[in-house]
Amino acid sequence: MAIDDRLLEILVCPACRGAVEHKERRHLIVCRDCGLRYPVRDGIPVMLVEEASPPR
Protein backbone atom coordinates (compact mmCIF):
# COMPACT_ATOMS: atom_id res chain seq x y z
CA MET A 1 0.00 0.00 0.00
CA ALA A 2 1.40 3.38 -1.00
CA ILE A 3 2.03 6.11 1.52
CA ASP A 4 1.04 9.64 0.57
CA ASP A 5 4.01 11.63 -0.78
CA ARG A 6 3.11 14.62 1.39
CA LEU A 7 3.41 12.44 4.50
CA LEU A 8 6.79 11.12 3.38
CA GLU A 9 8.05 14.69 2.93
CA ILE A 10 7.45 15.53 6.59
CA LEU A 11 8.49 12.23 8.20
CA VAL A 12 11.88 12.08 9.90
CA CYS A 13 13.57 9.39 11.93
CA PRO A 14 12.61 9.84 15.59
CA ALA A 15 16.01 8.55 16.71
CA CYS A 16 18.33 10.86 14.75
CA ARG A 17 16.01 13.25 12.84
CA GLY A 18 17.43 11.97 9.55
CA ALA A 19 15.55 11.80 6.25
CA VAL A 20 13.64 8.61 5.55
CA GLU A 21 12.61 6.68 2.46
CA HIS A 22 9.77 4.25 1.85
CA LYS A 23 10.59 0.69 0.81
CA GLU A 24 7.11 -0.24 -0.42
CA ARG A 25 7.85 -3.85 -1.36
CA ARG A 26 9.29 -4.58 2.09
CA HIS A 27 6.70 -2.51 4.01
CA LEU A 28 9.39 -0.42 5.69
CA ILE A 29 10.41 3.17 6.27
CA VAL A 30 14.23 3.31 6.34
CA CYS A 31 16.32 6.13 7.78
CA ARG A 32 18.98 7.29 5.31
CA ASP A 33 21.29 8.41 8.13
CA CYS A 34 21.23 5.83 10.94
CA GLY A 35 19.63 2.95 9.00
CA LEU A 36 16.85 2.11 11.46
CA ARG A 37 13.95 0.35 9.74
CA TYR A 38 10.41 1.22 10.83
CA PRO A 39 7.48 -1.06 9.94
CA VAL A 40 4.49 0.03 7.88
CA ARG A 41 1.31 -1.67 9.08
CA ASP A 42 -1.92 -1.36 7.11
CA GLY A 43 -0.43 1.59 5.23
CA ILE A 44 0.51 3.45 8.43
CA PRO A 45 4.19 4.05 9.30
CA VAL A 46 4.95 3.04 12.89
CA MET A 47 7.58 5.64 13.71
CA LEU A 48 8.49 4.43 17.20
CA VAL A 49 12.12 3.71 18.07
CA GLU A 50 10.93 0.73 20.14
CA GLU A 51 9.34 -0.80 17.01
CA ALA A 52 12.36 -0.19 14.75
CA SER A 53 14.71 -2.88 13.52
CA PRO A 54 18.46 -2.26 13.51
CA PRO A 55 20.24 -1.62 10.20
CA ARG A 56 21.53 -4.65 8.30
ChimeraX attribute file (.defattr): number of C-alpha atoms within 10 A of each C-alpha:
attribute: neighborCount
match mode: 1-to-1
recipient: residues
	/A:1	11
	/A:2	13
	/A:3	13
	/A:4	9
	/A:5	9
	/A:6	8
	/A:7	9
	/A:8	15
	/A:9	11
	/A:10	9
	/A:11	17
	/A:12	18
	/A:13	23
	/A:14	13
	/A:15	14
	/A:16	12
	/A:17	12
	/A:18	15
	/A:19	17
	/A:20	23
	/A:21	16
	/A:22	20
	/A:23	14
	/A:24	13
	/A:25	8
	/A:26	9
	/A:27	19
	/A:28	21
	/A:29	25
	/A:30	23
	/A:31	23
	/A:32	14
	/A:33	12
	/A:34	16
	/A:35	18
	/A:36	22
	/A:37	26
	/A:38	24
	/A:39	21
	/A:40	20
	/A:41	11
	/A:42	10
	/A:43	13
	/A:44	12
	/A:45	18
	/A:46	17
	/A:47	18
	/A:48	12
	/A:49	14
	/A:50	9
	/A:51	12
	/A:52	18
	/A:53	14
	/A:54	11
	/A:55	10
	/A:56	6
